[in-house]
Amino acid sequence: MVNQNSLLDGGEPLEIERRFLIQYPDTAKLEELGCKKVEIRQDYLPNINNKIRRIRKAVTEEGIKFYYTEKFRLSDTTRIEREKEITEEEYNELFDERAVGSHTINKTRYYYYEGDLCFEIDLYPEWKDQALVEVELPEENSPVKHPEWMKVIREVTGDRKYKNEYLAFNGFE
């Protein structure tokens, strides 16, 4: 979900996100709930004009897809993000563009939908007792009602160590 009322940077939608640490979920339960499972390899490219750039290889039941993303953070809770699907050839060319010191994130993501909200549940191989959840909101102060099976440890929206680029570059705790 994106906030269509706040259009910046050439009319692109502005995403308002909140992040939470949760207890490691029962993956069998997630699959029983019909959550879409995606295995992701995410590689960061050199930043251009203060924009974070990344490529992703996503493996789903339907097959493999490739994406290119540019992201510009306006604050801890808001960002502008443009993502497009690319070909495998374009992905390979961009993969070769990775700079010295660039980093990779491997994770399993589950998409859980409740009402108008989509919860992106990221499971990292190095984390055994917790997971990271991101939810995009229609407005900055929108309340987030978590499903009862999701055991929230705490909100980490403004905590730098739980942003993907920091996690990947500096390692996991």
N, C-alpha and C positions, 0 to 999 in steps of 0.2 A: 504494500500500500504506500502511496506517496501523497504528499500534501499538494494538491493541485492549486491551492490558493496562493502559495508562495512560489512564484516563478522567477528565477534568477538566471543570469548567465545565458542570455539568448532564449529564454522561455523554457529552459529545462526544468523539470520538477525537482523540488527540494525534498530530500528524505529526512525525516525526523526519526532517529533511532534510539532505542534504549537497549542496554545490555545487562544481562543477569548471569551470575554463576548459579548453576543448579546442581543438585546431587546427580551423579551419573545415572541416566535413565535406563530403564529396562528396555533394551532394543527390541526384544520380542514383542513387548507391549506396543512400542512405536509402530512396528510392522502390522500388528493386529489392528491398530487404530487407522491403518491405511496411509501412514506417512510415506511420502516419496523419499527414497534413499538415494543419495548421490555420493560417489567417491570423487574427491576433488584433489587435484594437484594444482597449486597456485604459485606462480612465479612472478616476482616483482622485477620490473624494468627500471632503467634510470628515470628519475623524475624529470619532467619537462614543464617549465613555467609553473612550478610549485604544485603540479598535479601528480598524484600517485598513479602510476600506470602498472597494470598487471595483466597477465594472461592466465587463463584457467583451462584445464582439461577436465571435463566432467564425464564420469562414467556412470550411466544409469542402465536400467533394464532395457531401455529402448535403444541403447547404443552410446557412442562417444560423441560429445559435442565440444567445440572449442570456442572460447570467448576472449574478447579484448575489453578491458575496462579502464576508464580514466575516472579518478575520484579526487575531489577537492573538498577538504574539510573546512567548514565555516566555524564550527565550534565542536565541543565534545559530543553534542547531541545531533547536530545537523551537518549534512553534506550534500553535495551535488555529485551524482554518479551517473555516468553514461556507460552502458555496456552494449556490445553488439556481438552477435555470433559471427565467427570467422571460419575460414576453411582450414583444414589441416596444414596445407602448404603455408598459409599466412601465419598460422601458429608457429610452425617450425622456423620461419624467417624471424619472427619476433623472439622466439626462444634463443636464437643465436645472438640477439641484441642484448641479452642480459649482461649487466656490467659486473666487473670485479666486485665482490662483496654483496652481490644480489642474493636473495634468499628464496627459499621454497617452503611452502606450508603444505603438508598432507593432512587431510581430515576427511571424516565422514559426516555428511550433513543430512539431517532429516527435516523435512518441511511438514509442520503441523498447523492445520488451519482450525481456528475457532472464531466463529462469527466473521467479522471483517478483518481480523488480524491473522497474520502469518508468522508463526514462530519458527525461526531458523535455528535448529539445534545442532551445534558443532561439537563433534567428538574428536579429540586429538589423541593420537596413539600414546603420547607421553603422559596423559592424564588418566588416572584409573578410578578416581572417586568423584570427579566433577566434570561438568560440561559447560559450554558457553552458549547462551541463547541471545539472539538478537531479534527484536521486533520493531517494525516500522509503524509509526503512528500517524494518524491524520492531522493531529495538532500537537504543538509542543507540550502542553500539560495534560494530554489525554491519559486517563488512568489505564493501567494494564491489569486485567484480571487473568491470572494464570490458571490453567487447568488444574484440577485438584491433584492429579498424578504428578505434576511438576513441582518438585520440592526446591524452592528458591533458597539459596544460601545468602546472597546479597546482591544488590544492584551494583554494577561496576561501570556504568555509562561513562563517567569521567575519569576512570582509572586507566592511565596510559598503558600499564602492563597487560591490559586485556584487549588492546587494539591489535588486530592481526599483524600489521607491519612491525609492531614492537615485539610481539610474541615470536615471530619468525626470525627477526634479526638478532634478538638477544637470548633466544632459547626459552624453554618452558620452565616453570617452577616445579 
